[in-house]
Amino acid sequence: MKFGKRLKNQIQETLPEWRDKFLSYKDMKKLVRLISSGPSTSEELPDSGKAEAEFIYLLNSEIDKFNSFFVEQEEDFIIRHRELKQRIQKVITTYGPNGAQPSEVDYNKEMGRIRKDIINFHGEMVLLENYSNINYTGLAKILKKYDKRTGGLLRLPFIQKVLQQPFFTTDLVSKLVKECEDTIDAVFPVKDEEGRREEKGERKVAMLPGQSIFRNTVAALVTMQEMRKGSSTYSHFSLPPLNLTDSNYSVLPT
Amino acid sequence: MRKIMEEYTTLSFQRLGARQLSNLVASGAMSSSLPVLPTPLEEKYPKLPDSQQVSLEREIMANSVPPHATQLASNSGVVGHMFSSASGFTTDLHFSSAPHERHFTNAPFISQSSSDGISLPLTRSSHSGVFQSRPMSHYPRENNNISWSADQLQSFLDFPENVPTQNNQVESSNSGIMPSDDNTKRSDWQEWADQLIRDDDPSTPNWNELLADTNVADTELETAYQAPKPPQNFLVQQPQVHQQIPVLSGDLSSVASPSSSVTGVPNKPRMRWTPELHECFVEAVNQLGGSERATPKGVLKLMKVEGLTIYHVKSHLQKYRTARYRPDSSEGSSEKKMSAIEEMTSLDLKTGIEITEALRLQMEVQKRLHEQLEIQRNLQLRIEEQGRYLQMMFEKQCKSHNDRLKTLSSNLEESSAPLLDVMQHSAKNEVEPTKSCAETGNDIMDASAIPEESSRKMSRKQKEPESHSEDLNLEGVSGSDSPPIKRVKADDRSVASAKLASD
């Protein structure tokens, strides 16, 4: 129940284009309930069998949905990653100290834009990773419910398949994220006091697009932390609690 | 969520004090080394036996910081591979047949791709830098620093609703007072962000130590991963290992999963791009005179990638063109429009420093989430891996046990029917042996070490719905090789004694 609610919250905070790409957790839970209530009532077998088939069908189509969305996003990221690097290079060779038209003002201005863009880009990639993870978690939970309710054995083999799905194999995105971080660290080194004061008067583009990413990221972290707190169904398959904050602040209402 | 926000509201009230820019600037130069990783293994939750815990941590670390070479090997020199989504299960049968040897043949590509453009040499230390306490000299620790962001950024957040500039100016002039609920709520985001990036437990050093062992752990991990598995199930670690660039290893493999009956989903070859493939694409495009002049057909021909279709190239070209003429910003045209408006009004309000700081905070939070996700993912992989291994072990045990049972039970049947009845009554659940094997296999995953009582389940012949004991916590599962063995022994004893009695 809690997961469903958290998932819903997460979806609310997510980037608008992503809203319908998440797991239909609620629907699947309904199906599981339908299946498990089948045999015990006087309904004939085909009905519960039908619900079961529908469940499996929905599982598969959800996974397809995840895969398609994920792979497409990944493709975009690959393209944008390269373009960002190109932009940086161009700015350096144009406005940089050794460039064609060295100009500190222009350099800073362009770099400022790039910085915002690259940080948002980084954020989106991380959110995609989060997307992958939260859907995986949802799948694992719904499979567990299924097994529990129907006495079936779907969970273990199914989850093994899921682990190999494109949407869960996030190695490439992860690598892009790290590269991004490295680039940011290299190109936008930590400025000292002097540099800060200079930037003061500069005009910068608003970071409104970044706000939603920021919110989403914070929401994701909080969600993750909450989900990993101890629960009644804690088992060997559960993840350990996540401690992100000082103990003072870790008291959250359940 | 709401409740949490309220909690945080009270906190944020306390923390918003007077901010001075000089403070901001001064403290910004502070170097506070923040250990970034929390410890995932706490006292609260059931402890695995120590040795297990350590090795688990090790393997996690090894997973999350794979050796430079391996990572590159898996992801570079790789071609986008295609797979169909028959039942949503696109197993990598042909991928798995791409063994490790391929890594090394790709060495030349590795060095190529890693040094293009600006991307820095990704040295080992830079990776591990993520986990170690990075000198976060830029990171604002003081309350004051966050309070500015709370105030300034909250007016950011208000933008979509409160367009008039005056509002925001009024807000930003309020030092530390949050007049409205809305503002309070919005500043919570910064509060959360701050708390999420705070200092962690002192037990984080664990991770740093473990990180030093990455080398060792890696080799351990590799063998651990390979030992229990048949080559077919080559795990997710390197899903994209393939032949060299020009050749797409992927055929349109449509593999139907055995566990799904009805697919109903049409087979669609899905293409998975990689940076290397994209590089190849860009080269082809440039050769043809740029993204505007190049045609999908021409690019396809130039790329000479097996299995790549014009459809793939076409859609990729479209994305490429879009990316070039709308230099990187977040997706969504609606957001773009808003940002244009914001640009005009916000510039007067936001100083460069504040924006820089906001971006920095955003970056920190993102980094944090990324790390946590990596850890979580590796844990999940590990958990499932272990589950699978246990299942396999259990099934093996089951099989040999069943074989034995069959011979013994045929002996029993002759003489000990009344005795069997007695034994049946003493047990709660009665299950048919072969069925119980698989089901209780699942049980093992969910239950604690199986008590001896349940061993009697095995010798039952009648079928009855089994009640799962999911509520039991699993402790020391790692050592759960023993329960099956115990059970066998227990059964032997009970059966043997029955036999004796009947004699």
Chai-1 contact restraints between the chains, C-beta under 6 A:
chainA,res_idxA,chainB,res_idxB,connection_type,confidence,min_distance_angstrom,max_distance_angstrom,comment,restraint_id
A,N9,B,M1,contact,1.0,0.0,6.0,A-B,restraint_1
A,A53,B,V262,contact,1.0,0.0,6.0,A-B,restraint_2
A,I56,B,S260,contact,1.0,0.0,6.0,A-B,restraint_3
A,Y57,B,V262,contact,1.0,0.0,6.0,A-B,restraint_4
A,Y57,B,G264,contact,1.0,0.0,6.0,A-B,restraint_5
A,N60,B,S87,contact,1.0,0.0,6.0,A-B,restraint_6
A,N60,B,G88,contact,1.0,0.0,6.0,A-B,restraint_7
A,N60,B,S260,contact,1.0,0.0,6.0,A-B,restraint_8
A,N60,B,V265,contact,1.0,0.0,6.0,A-B,restraint_9
A,S61,B,V265,contact,1.0,0.0,6.0,A-B,restraint_10
A,I63,B,G88,contact,1.0,0.0,6.0,A-B,restraint_11
A,D64,B,S85,contact,1.0,0.0,6.0,A-B,restraint_12
A,D64,B,G88,contact,1.0,0.0,6.0,A-B,restraint_13
A,D64,B,V265,contact,1.0,0.0,6.0,A-B,restraint_14
A,V71,B,R272,contact,1.0,0.0,6.0,A-B,restraint_15
A,E75,B,W273,contact,1.0,0.0,6.0,A-B,restraint_16
A,I78,B,W273,contact,1.0,0.0,6.0,A-B,restraint_17
A,I78,B,P275,contact,1.0,0.0,6.0,A-B,restraint_18
A,I78,B,H278,contact,1.0,0.0,6.0,A-B,restraint_19
A,I79,B,K319,contact,1.0,0.0,6.0,A-B,restraint_20
A,I79,B,Y320,contact,1.0,0.0,6.0,A-B,restraint_21
A,I79,B,A323,contact,1.0,0.0,6.0,A-B,restraint_22
A,R80,B,A323,contact,1.0,0.0,6.0,A-B,restraint_23
A,R80,B,D328,contact,1.0,0.0,6.0,A-B,restraint_24
A,E83,B,A323,contact,1.0,0.0,6.0,A-B,restraint_25
A,L84,B,D328,contact,1.0,0.0,6.0,A-B,restraint_26
A,K85,B,G117,contact,1.0,0.0,6.0,A-B,restraint_27
A,K85,B,I118,contact,1.0,0.0,6.0,A-B,restraint_28
A,I88,B,I118,contact,1.0,0.0,6.0,A-B,restraint_29
A,Q89,B,G117,contact,1.0,0.0,6.0,A-B,restraint_30
A,Q89,B,I118,contact,1.0,0.0,6.0,A-B,restraint_31
A,D117,B,D328,contact,1.0,0.0,6.0,A-B,restraint_32
A,D117,B,S329,contact,1.0,0.0,6.0,A-B,restraint_33
A,I119,B,L359,contact,1.0,0.0,6.0,A-B,restraint_34
A,I119,B,Q362,contact,1.0,0.0,6.0,A-B,restraint_35
A,I119,B,M363,contact,1.0,0.0,6.0,A-B,restraint_36
A,N120,B,S330,contact,1.0,0.0,6.0,A-B,restraint_37
A,F121,B,D328,contact,1.0,0.0,6.0,A-B,restraint_38
A,H122,B,Q366,contact,1.0,0.0,6.0,A-B,restraint_39
A,G123,B,Q366,contact,1.0,0.0,6.0,A-B,restraint_40
A,V126,B,Q366,contact,1.0,0.0,6.0,A-B,restraint_41
A,V126,B,L369,contact,1.0,0.0,6.0,A-B,restraint_42
A,V126,B,H370,contact,1.0,0.0,6.0,A-B,restraint_43
A,E129,B,L373,contact,1.0,0.0,6.0,A-B,restraint_44
A,N130,B,L373,contact,1.0,0.0,6.0,A-B,restraint_45
A,N133,B,L373,contact,1.0,0.0,6.0,A-B,restraint_46
A,L156,B,Q391,contact,1.0,0.0,6.0,A-B,restraint_47
A,P157,B,S259,contact,1.0,0.0,6.0,A-B,restraint_48
A,I159,B,E384,contact,1.0,0.0,6.0,A-B,restraint_49
A,K161,B,F89,contact,1.0,0.0,6.0,A-B,restraint_50
A,K161,B,S257,contact,1.0,0.0,6.0,A-B,restraint_51
A,L163,B,V236,contact,1.0,0.0,6.0,A-B,restraint_52
A,Q164,B,V236,contact,1.0,0.0,6.0,A-B,restraint_53
A,T169,B,V236,contact,1.0,0.0,6.0,A-B,restraint_54
A,T169,B,P239,contact,1.0,0.0,6.0,A-B,restraint_55
A,L172,B,N75,contact,1.0,0.0,6.0,A-B,restraint_56
A,K175,B,N75,contact,1.0,0.0,6.0,A-B,restraint_57
A,V177,B,H370,contact,1.0,0.0,6.0,A-B,restraint_58
A,E179,B,S119,contact,1.0,0.0,6.0,A-B,restraint_59
A,D182,B,L120,contact,1.0,0.0,6.0,A-B,restraint_60
A,D182,B,S126,contact,1.0,0.0,6.0,A-B,restraint_61
A,A186,B,L120,contact,1.0,0.0,6.0,A-B,restraint_62
A,V190,B,S137,contact,1.0,0.0,6.0,A-B,restraint_63
A,V190,B,H138,contact,1.0,0.0,6.0,A-B,restraint_64
A,E193,B,V25,contact,1.0,0.0,6.0,A-B,restraint_65
A,E193,B,A29,contact,1.0,0.0,6.0,A-B,restraint_66
A,R196,B,V25,contact,1.0,0.0,6.0,A-B,restraint_67
A,R196,B,I353,contact,1.0,0.0,6.0,A-B,restraint_68
A,E199,B,G352,contact,1.0,0.0,6.0,A-B,restraint_69
A,E199,B,I353,contact,1.0,0.0,6.0,A-B,restraint_70
A,K200,B,T351,contact,1.0,0.0,6.0,A-B,restraint_71
A,K200,B,G352,contact,1.0,0.0,6.0,A-B,restraint_72
A,K200,B,I353,contact,1.0,0.0,6.0,A-B,restraint_73
A,E202,B,G352,contact,1.0,0.0,6.0,A-B,restraint_74
A,R203,B,L347,contact,1.0,0.0,6.0,A-B,restraint_75
A,K204,B,G352,contact,1.0,0.0,6.0,A-B,restraint_76
A,K204,B,I355,contact,1.0,0.0,6.0,A-B,restraint_77
A,V205,B,E343,contact,1.0,0.0,6.0,A-B,restraint_78
A,A206,B,S339,contact,1.0,0.0,6.0,A-B,restraint_79
A,A206,B,E342,contact,1.0,0.0,6.0,A-B,restraint_80
A,A206,B,E343,contact,1.0,0.0,6.0,A-B,restraint_81
A,A206,B,S346,contact,1.0,0.0,6.0,A-B,restraint_82
A,L208,B,M338,contact,1.0,0.0,6.0,A-B,restraint_83
A,L208,B,S339,contact,1.0,0.0,6.0,A-B,restraint_84
A,L208,B,E342,contact,1.0,0.0,6.0,A-B,restraint_85
A,P209,B,S330,contact,1.0,0.0,6.0,A-B,restraint_86
A,P209,B,E335,contact,1.0,0.0,6.0,A-B,restraint_87
A,P209,B,S339,contact,1.0,0.0,6.0,A-B,restraint_88
A,G210,B,Q362,contact,1.0,0.0,6.0,A-B,restraint_89
A,Q211,B,F156,contact,1.0,0.0,6.0,A-B,restraint_90
A,F214,B,Q362,contact,1.0,0.0,6.0,A-B,restraint_91
A,R215,B,W189,contact,1.0,0.0,6.0,A-B,restraint_92
A,T217,B,V365,contact,1.0,0.0,6.0,A-B,restraint_93
A,T217,B,Q366,contact,1.0,0.0,6.0,A-B,restraint_94
A,T217,B,L369,contact,1.0,0.0,6.0,A-B,restraint_95
A,V218,B,W189,contact,1.0,0.0,6.0,A-B,restraint_96
A,V218,B,W192,contact,1.0,0.0,6.0,A-B,restraint_97
A,V218,B,A193,contact,1.0,0.0,6.0,A-B,restraint_98
A,V218,B,V365,contact,1.0,0.0,6.0,A-B,restraint_99
A,A220,B,L369,contact,1.0,0.0,6.0,A-B,restraint_100
A,L221,B,L196,contact,1.0,0.0,6.0,A-B,restraint_101
A,L221,B,L369,contact,1.0,0.0,6.0,A-B,restraint_102
A,S235,B,D446,contact,1.0,0.0,6.0,A-B,restraint_103
A,S235,B,L474,contact,1.0,0.0,6.0,A-B,restraint_104
A,H236,B,L474,contact,1.0,0.0,6.0,A-B,restraint_105
A,H236,B,V477,contact,1.0,0.0,6.0,A-B,restraint_106
A,F237,B,I383,contact,1.0,0.0,6.0,A-B,restraint_107
A,L239,B,L379,contact,1.0,0.0,6.0,A-B,restraint_108
A,P240,B,P40,contact,1.0,0.0,6.0,A-B,restraint_109
A,P240,B,L41,contact,1.0,0.0,6.0,A-B,restraint_110
A,P240,B,Y45,contact,1.0,0.0,6.0,A-B,restraint_111
A,P241,B,E42,contact,1.0,0.0,6.0,A-B,restraint_112
A,P241,B,K44,contact,1.0,0.0,6.0,A-B,restraint_113
A,P241,B,Y45,contact,1.0,0.0,6.0,A-B,restraint_114
A,N243,B,P38,contact,1.0,0.0,6.0,A-B,restraint_115
A,N243,B,D201,contact,1.0,0.0,6.0,A-B,restraint_116
A,L244,B,P38,contact,1.0,0.0,6.0,A-B,restraint_117
A,L244,B,L196,contact,1.0,0.0,6.0,A-B,restraint_118
A,T245,B,Q195,contact,1.0,0.0,6.0,A-B,restraint_119
A,T245,B,R198,contact,1.0,0.0,6.0,A-B,restraint_120
A,D246,B,R198,contact,1.0,0.0,6.0,A-B,restraint_121
A,Y249,B,Q195,contact,1.0,0.0,6.0,A-B,restraint_122
A,L252,B,I4,contact,1.0,0.0,6.0,A-B,restraint_123
A,P253,B,K3,contact,1.0,0.0,6.0,A-B,restraint_124
